[in-house]
Amino acid sequence: MSGTGDWCRRRCGAARETVREAIRGPGEARDGMLLQAKGAAAATVAWCLSSLLLPTNVTGFAPFTALLALQSTVYRSLWESAQYLGAMAVGTAVAAAFGTTVGVHAWALCVLVFVALVVARLHLFGGQGTQVPVVALFAFAGGGGRIDYIGHLVASAAIGVCCGLAAHFAVAPSPHLATARRQVEDLAARTGDLLRDLARTAAGEAPDEDARKDWPRRCEDLAAQAARARAALEKEQENTRLNPRHSWSAARESIGRCHDTIGMVERIGTHIRSLARALSHTSPGPETGETGAHRFPEVSVSAEFSASCAGLLHAVADGLECLGPPGGPTDPDRFRRRVEEAERRYEEVTDAARDGSLGRAGEWPVHGTVLVEAARILEEIKQASDLAAETHG
């Protein structure tokens, strides 16, 4: 009982927090509450209209289809409604064909359901394909496949769809492009922080061995955050389509830049993972690592190389910060100076690798990894700047 009580308290607490967020300001919580209110209103109006205009044996379909028509976005609502009406047309047609030819029998019902299930498996109507056998059963078993019953059934569903869509268009969900953009900005900022932490790792400033071992998890967290940002952006992208409160053409440029930024971060994340894997097994100073049979050796690299590598990664992070994704650099001259500084640091690392003792076992892969991955990250940043300039131009 105590477990049930704790579960109820957690659920009640979550509900109260949702209500507070909905009252506090625009966002997912308010959109969810508004969608529920619109669903209740649309279902009630649909039931009242169908009760006035149609026989009582079909009025239940009106509020059901009103709720079905109310999806999270206007675009999805129209798409799901169109698919449902198509599925309903096929289901009622199958029921009418059996009802008017062979009559209502158990074997006829069996064949009808089989045919309707085959049609549903063709995925002609997306997620609404399962409605084909449902509607066919109602029309055949409830109305005997009679044309007059099927006509009333279709009219009831049409009333529900119209009420649901009317509620959506009357109070259309507001797109939250600014929120999605902030998520992308936070993602880019976190990428810059990872680069700076990686620079401290290269300089031997990592606080302890656990911090070095934590890099795989941090890279996975960055990838997960990028996936969440992309999902949120795609939701808002869908929310702008056919939305009377926001033009899709006005949002297209901003959404495109956000998608480009997320793609850039995902690619940079793979380079950071490779850099972290190499630098997590290095230590500046005299060689002290030993090669084990089942572990990476700790490679000793020169202090000069470590300092140059740290400076390069800090410079690359500065370039990413000045890039200001997803909008692009607000100060192109400052961004250009940061990129030039990163390129100068890259030359320093190249010189340190060329002048160092590459003959020591296991050292040359660290040099190569740092040079290749840092160059790729810098190229990603410059390419993102070029895309932003083309977009603004």
N, C-alpha and C positions, 0 to 999 in steps of 0.2 A: 504493500500500500504506500509505503514511503517513496518508493521509486515512481509510482504513478503520480503521487502528489508533487514530486520534484519536476516531473515532466510537464504537468499542468502549469506549474508556476513558471517554468521556462517559456512555455508557449504563450502564456498570458503576458509575460514580460516582453517577449518579442512582438506581440500584437500592440502593446502600449507604445513600444519604441517606433513601430511602423506608423502609428497614428501621429505621434509627435513629429516624426520626419515629414509626414504629409502636411501637417499644419505649419511646420517651420518654413517650408519653401518648395519651389519646383524641384522635381526629381522623380525617380522611379517609384518611390512610395506614394507620392501624390497621384502619379499617373495610374498606379494600380487601384487606388481608392476611387479615382474618377471613373475608371473602366468598370468597376463593380457597380457604381451608382448608375452609370449609363445602361449597364446590362439589366439592372432591376427595372429601370424606367421603360426600356425598350420591350422587355418581356411582358410587362403589365399592359402597355398600350397595345401590343400585338394580340394579347389574349382578349382584351376588350373589343378590338375591332373584329377579330375572327368570331367572337361570340355573337356580335350583332349581325354579321353578314353571312355566316356559314353554319352548317349543322354542328351540333355539339360533338359528334363522333370524330371530328377532325380539328377541333379548336386547339388541342394540345400541341399540334405541330407548329403553330405560330410562335409561341414563346420559346420553344426549343430552337427554332431556326433563327430567332432574334438573337439568342445568346451565341449561337454558332457564328453568326455574322460579325459579332463584336470581337475582333482580334486586337492585338496590341498596337497595330498600325493600320492606317487607312488602306494602304496598298495590300497588306495581307488580308484585311477584311474583304476587300473586293475579290481578291483571288480565291479565297476559301469559299466565298458565297457562290462564285461562278462554278467552282468545282462541285459544290454540293448540289446546285441546281442541275448540273449535267448528270451527276450520279442519280439524282431523283428522277430525271427524265428517263434514263435507261431502266431504272428499277420499276417505275410505273408502266413503262412500255412492255417489259417482260411480263408483269402481272396481268396487264390487259390482254396480252396475246394468249396467255394460258386460260384466263378466266372466260374469255369470249369464245374459245374454241373447244377446250376439253372439259371445262367446268371445274368446280372446286372438289378435289379428291385428294386423298392422302398421297397417292403415287404422284399426282400432278404437283403437289406441294414439294415433294422430294426432288423431282426433276427441276422445278423452278428454282429452288434454293441452290442446287448444283450449278445450274446455268449462271445464276447471279454471282455465285462465288468465283466461278471461272472468269467472269467479266471483271470482278473486283481485283483478281490477281494480275490482270493486264496493266494495272497502274495507270489507267487512262485519266483518272481524276485525282491523282496525288494521294494525299492523306484522306481524302473523302471517298475513296473507292470502296471502303467498307460500308458506306451508306447504301450501296446498290442492293445487297441482299436484305438489309434492314427495311428499306422502303418497299422492296418487292414483297416481303412478308406481310407488312402492314396492309399494302394495297390488295393482296390476294386473300390473306386470311381474314382481315378485318372488313374488307369491302367486296370480297368475292371477285375482284378484278373488274368490277363494273365501271363503266366509263364515267358515270355521274359521280361516283365516290372518288375516283381518281382525280377528276376535275376539281372537286372541293379540296382534296388533299393538296394538290399543287397550288391552289389559290391560298390555302392556309400558309404553306411554306413561303410563298411569295410575299404575303403580308409580313411574316416574321423577318424575312431578309430586308424588306424595305424599311421596317421600323428600326432594325439594328443599324443599317447603313445611315439612316437619317440621324440617329443619335450620334454616330461617329462623326458625320460631317457637321452637325450642329455644334458639337464641342470636340473638335479634332484634337488629338494628342499633340502637345507642343514638342517639337524636336529640341534636343539638348545637345546641340553641336558644340557649344562652349564647354560642356562637361567632358565630352569625348575628346575635345582638343586638349583640355588640361591633363587628361590621362596620358595622351601621347607626349605632352611636354614633360610630365613626371617621368615617363619611361626614358626619354632622352637624357634627362638630368641624372637618373639612376645609372645609365650607361656611362656617363662622364665620371660619376663617383667610382664606379668599378675600375675605370681606367686609372684614376688617381690612386686607388688602393693597390692596384697592380703595380704602379710605379713605386709605391712604398715597399712592396714585396721585392721588386727588383733591386732596390737599394738596401735590402736587408733590414728594413724597419718593421717587418711583420711582428706583431707582439709575441706570438708563440707558434708552436708547431700546429696546434689545432686550427689557427687562422689560415695556415697554408692548406691544410686538408679540407677546409670549408669551401674552397673555390668551386668544386663541381656543383655543390648545392646552390651557390650563389648564381652560377651561370644558368642552372635549371630554373631558378626563381625568375631570372630576367626573361627567359624564354616563355615561362608561364604568364608573366605580366604582359609581355607582348601579345600573347594569344588573347588575354582578356581585353586588352585595349583594342585589338582588331575586332573582336566580337561586339564590343560596345559601339565601335565606329560603324560596323555593318548594320547594326540595329538602327542607329540614327540615320544612316544612309537610306535604309528602307522607309524610315519614318518621314523623310522629306518627299518621297514619291507620292504624287497625287494628293498631297496634303494642302488644304486650302490656307493653312496658316504659315506655310513656308514654301518658297519656290525651290525646286530641285536644281534649276540652272544656277541660282544664286549660291547654292551650297556646294556645287560640283567641284569648284577649284579648291576650296578649303578641304573637302573630303579627300580629294586626290593627293594633296600634299601630306595629309595625315597618313594615308596608306603608304606613300613613299617613305615617310619617316619610320613607320613600323617595319617595313621591309629592310631599311637600312640598319635599324637596331638589331633585327634578327640576324643579319649577316655579320655585323660587328660582334654580336654575341658569340658566334662560332669562332671568330678570330681571337676574342678574349679567352675563350676556353682553351684554345691551342697555346696561347701565350702563358696562361696560368699553369697549364700542365708542364710546360718547359721550365718556367721560373720557380715552380714549387719544389723542384729537385736541384736547385742551385744554391750556392752559398758563396759570397764574396770572400776573397782571401786565399790562404793556402789550401791546398787540396786535402780534405779530411775524409771524404766519403769513401765507402767501400761498396763494391758491387756484390749484391746478394743474388742468390739463385732465383728468387721469386719476387724481387722488388727492384724499382728503379734505383740506380745509384745516385747519390747526391754529388752533383758535379760542381767542382770549384772553378769559378771564373774570376778574371781579374777585377780589382776594385774599380779600375778605370772604365772597364766595359759595363759594370753594374751601374755606375753613376751616369754614364752616357745613356744607357737603356732607360733608367728612371727619368732622366731629363726628356727623352723622346716621348715617353708615354704621358708625362705631364703636358708637354707641348701639344700632343694629339688631343688630350682632354680639353685644353684651352681652345683648340680649333673647333671641337664639337660644341663647346659652350658658346663661342662666338657665332657659330652657324645658326643658333636659335631655332632649331626645328620645332614645329613643322613650318613655320612662317618664312624661314630663311634669314640670312644675316640682316640686322637692322643697320649695321655699320659695316658696309663692304670693305672699306679701307682697313679697319681693325681686323676683320676676318682674314683679309689677305696677308696682313703682317703676321698673324698667328700661324697661318699655313706656311709662310716662308720660314718662320722660326722652327716649325716642326720639320720642315725639309732640311734645315741646317742641322738640327739635332740628328736627323737620320744619317746625314753625312758623317757626323761625329761617331755614331754607333758603327757605321761601316768602316771608318778608319780604325776604331778600337778593335773591331773584329779582325781587320786585315793585319794590324800590327801585333795582335796578341799571339800567344803560343797556342796555335790550333792543333798542335801535335798531341796535347794532353787528351787522354782517352775520354770520350763522351762529351767534350766541350763544344765541338763544332756544330752539333745539332741545335744547341741553345742559341748560338749566334745566328744560324740560318733561320730558325723559327722566329726570333725577335725581328730580324730584318724583313722577312717575308710578310708576317702577319701585321706588323706596324705599318708597312707600306700599303697593305690592302685596306687597313682601317682608314688611313689618310686618304686613299683614293676614294673610298666610300663617301667621306665627308666632302671632298671636292666635287664629286659627282652630284651629291645632294644639293650643293650650292649652285651648280650649273642648272639643275632642274628648276630650282626656285627662281633663278634669274630668268629662265625661259618663260616660266609661268607668269611672273610679274610683267615681263616684257610683252 
